[in-house]
Amino acid sequence: MPRTLGYKLISVTPKKVVGEMKVRDMHRNYRGNVNGGALMAFADALGACGAVANRPPGYSGGTIESKTNFFSAGLGPVLHAVSIPLHIGRTTSVWQTTIRNPDGSRVAIVTQTQIAIPKIRTFDISGKKKAPAKAVAKKPAAKGAAKK
């Protein structure tokens, strides 16, 4: 995704993610400004990196909610973004990403909620698909059966 969108992570810590996106023609709308979807994808990627930095081992996750406020046109040639956590909980985290033009003007603020869920292994270490685990019910002891 970083290569496709043209963004680069500058730093990732559990409390702050910094990145930049080189604006290409494919990011621009018919007016020559950066398309809102490209801005949202850039912000989502940074917030997700922050969520991963806070996730416990053996957990997966993803974005379950996202809201974007646009303030001015994204112009480039490089956009800068900082993502910070507003909340880090046991199963969710909320990240706010501010995207700016090179002159410092604010382009957008994206607030997103990330979920952390335990990974379910469906493949063994050889890569072969595993059958789902089946519940095993205990049979009740027959009446009058001797206890061992």
Kinemage of the C-alpha trace (Angstrom):
@kinemage 1
@onewidth
@group {chain A} dominant
@subgroup {mainchain}
@vectorlist {calphas} color= white
{ca met a 1} P 0.000 0.000 0.000
{ca pro a 2} L 2.743 2.557 0.748
{ca arg a 3} L 4.183 2.118 -2.738
{ca thr a 4} L 0.785 2.298 -4.425
{ca leu a 5} L -0.313 5.430 -2.584
{ca gly a 6} L 3.134 6.985 -2.565
{ca tyr a 7} L 3.350 7.584 1.160
{ca lys a 8} L 6.285 7.059 3.479
{ca leu a 9} L 6.341 6.441 7.217
{ca ile a 10} L 8.762 8.819 8.926
{ca ser a 11} L 8.278 7.463 12.459
{ca val a 12} L 5.952 5.064 14.272
{ca thr a 13} L 5.587 4.912 18.054
{ca pro a 14} L 2.630 3.816 20.208
{ca lys a 15} L 1.832 7.514 20.817
{ca lys a 16} L 2.526 9.133 17.432
{ca val a 17} L 2.819 8.237 13.746
{ca val a 18} L 4.367 10.645 11.244
{ca gly a 19} L 4.225 10.220 7.489
{ca glu a 20} L 4.338 12.021 4.178
{ca met a 21} L 2.725 11.428 0.810
{ca lys a 22} L 4.306 12.442 -2.464
{ca val a 23} L 1.444 13.795 -4.585
{ca arg a 24} L 1.222 12.206 -8.036
{ca asp a 25} L -1.148 12.820 -10.925
{ca met a 26} L -3.169 9.750 -9.927
{ca his a 27} L -3.991 11.436 -6.588
{ca arg a 28} L -5.460 14.562 -8.194
{ca asn a 29} L -9.093 15.296 -8.975
{ca tyr a 30} L -10.336 17.192 -12.041
{ca arg a 31} L -9.419 20.523 -10.395
{ca gly a 32} L -5.838 19.436 -9.777
{ca asn a 33} L -6.226 19.094 -6.001
{ca val a 34} L -5.620 15.879 -4.093
{ca asn a 35} L -8.710 13.663 -4.191
{ca gly a 36} L -10.490 13.203 -0.863
{ca gly a 37} L -10.282 9.424 -1.128
{ca ala a 38} L -6.493 9.580 -1.428
{ca leu a 39} L -6.351 11.777 1.684
{ca met a 40} L -8.596 9.380 3.595
{ca ala a 41} L -6.546 6.335 2.562
{ca phe a 42} L -3.310 8.076 3.617
{ca ala a 43} L -4.769 8.963 7.023
{ca asp a 44} L -6.243 5.481 7.478
{ca ala a 45} L -2.848 3.904 6.845
{ca leu a 46} L -1.162 6.087 9.472
{ca gly a 47} L -3.859 5.494 12.098
{ca ala a 48} L -3.676 1.759 11.426
{ca cys a 49} L 0.096 1.796 12.009
{ca gly a 50} L -0.478 3.427 15.385
{ca ala a 51} L -3.116 0.859 16.269
{ca val a 52} L -0.767 -1.988 15.324
{ca ala a 53} L 1.949 -0.462 17.532
{ca asn a 54} L -0.470 -0.763 20.477
{ca arg a 55} L -2.014 -4.144 19.695
{ca pro a 56} L -1.170 -7.150 21.874
{ca pro a 57} L 0.663 -10.080 20.250
{ca gly a 58} L -1.685 -12.519 18.527
{ca tyr a 59} L -4.226 -9.853 17.620
{ca ser a 60} L -5.395 -8.564 14.260
{ca gly a 61} L -7.662 -5.656 13.512
{ca gly a 62} L -8.933 -3.020 11.161
{ca thr a 63} L -10.814 0.230 10.811
{ca ile a 64} L -14.412 0.043 12.017
{ca glu a 65} L -15.289 3.756 11.726
{ca ser a 66} L -13.796 6.773 9.995
{ca lys a 67} L -14.777 10.437 9.734
{ca thr a 68} L -13.077 13.095 7.655
{ca asn a 69} L -13.287 16.884 7.867
{ca phe a 70} L -11.804 18.730 4.883
{ca phe a 71} L -10.519 22.272 5.461
{ca ser a 72} L -8.556 23.235 2.354
{ca ala a 73} L -7.270 21.761 -0.876
{ca gly a 74} L -4.394 19.308 -0.723
{ca leu a 75} L -1.829 20.733 -3.119
{ca gly a 76} L 1.489 18.975 -2.653
{ca pro a 77} L 4.055 18.327 -3.943
{ca val a 78} L 4.297 16.511 -0.584
{ca leu a 79} L 1.641 16.289 2.121
{ca his a 80} L 2.642 15.815 5.757
{ca ala a 81} L 0.572 13.994 8.381
{ca val a 82} L 0.675 13.272 12.096
{ca ser a 83} L -1.569 10.682 13.744
{ca ile a 84} L -2.090 10.622 17.516
{ca pro a 85} L -4.254 8.404 19.738
{ca leu a 86} L -7.299 9.950 21.379
{ca his a 87} L -8.096 6.655 23.120
{ca ile a 88} L -6.271 3.351 23.521
{ca gly a 89} L -8.426 0.666 25.086
{ca arg a 90} L -8.423 -3.094 25.392
{ca thr a 91} L -10.299 -3.736 22.131
{ca thr a 92} L -10.433 -0.375 20.348
{ca ser a 93} L -8.291 2.660 19.742
{ca val a 94} L -9.264 6.023 18.270
{ca trp a 95} L -6.745 7.905 16.129
{ca gln a 96} L -6.783 11.479 14.862
{ca thr a 97} L -4.690 12.236 11.798
{ca thr a 98} L -4.021 15.800 10.677
{ca ile a 99} L -2.835 16.273 7.093
{ca arg a 100} L -1.066 19.492 6.076
{ca asn a 101} L 0.287 21.131 2.940
{ca pro a 102} L 3.994 22.040 2.803
{ca asp a 103} L 3.124 25.607 3.911
{ca gly a 104} L 1.574 24.192 7.104
{ca ser a 105} L -2.034 24.849 6.121
{ca arg a 106} L -4.402 22.187 7.417
{ca val a 107} L -5.947 20.068 4.656
{ca ala a 108} L -7.967 17.538 6.649
{ca ile a 109} L -8.482 15.872 9.995
{ca val a 110} L -9.442 12.204 9.938
{ca thr a 111} L -10.699 10.489 13.092
{ca gln a 112} L -10.944 6.719 12.986
{ca thr a 113} L -11.685 3.835 15.307
{ca gln a 114} L -9.562 0.702 15.065
{ca ile a 115} L -10.576 -2.656 16.537
{ca ala a 116} L -8.229 -5.272 18.002
{ca ile a 117} L -9.453 -8.866 17.739
{ca pro a 118} L -7.701 -12.153 18.522
{ca lys a 119} L -6.360 -13.923 15.440
{ca ile a 120} L -8.043 -17.200 14.581
{ca arg a 121} L -5.586 -19.703 13.150
{ca thr a 122} L -7.092 -21.574 10.252
{ca phe a 123} L -3.787 -22.872 8.900
{ca asp a 124} L -1.147 -24.996 10.586
{ca ile a 125} L 2.519 -24.042 10.397
{ca ser a 126} L 2.974 -25.998 7.148
{ca gly a 127} L 0.331 -23.828 5.469
{ca lys a 128} L -2.280 -26.600 5.307
{ca lys a 129} L -5.814 -25.619 6.159
{ca lys a 130} L -6.943 -26.895 9.556
{ca ala a 131} L -10.408 -28.227 10.246
{ca pro a 132} L -12.320 -26.085 12.723
{ca ala a 133} L -12.229 -27.365 16.282
{ca lys a 134} L -15.284 -29.384 17.273
{ca ala a 135} L -16.881 -29.313 20.684
{ca val a 136} L -16.782 -32.694 22.390
{ca ala a 137} L -19.731 -33.450 24.634
{ca lys a 138} L -19.246 -35.851 27.514
{ca lys a 139} L -21.679 -38.747 27.631
{ca pro a 140} L -23.601 -39.016 30.876
{ca ala a 141} L -22.750 -42.081 32.950
{ca ala a 142} L -25.254 -44.913 32.646
{ca lys a 143} L -27.488 -45.508 35.652
{ca gly a 144} L -26.035 -48.062 37.956
{ca ala a 145} L -22.584 -47.921 36.327
{ca ala a 146} L -19.755 -48.449 38.738
{ca lys a 147} L -17.480 -45.510 39.356
{ca lys a 148} L -13.801 -46.135 38.854
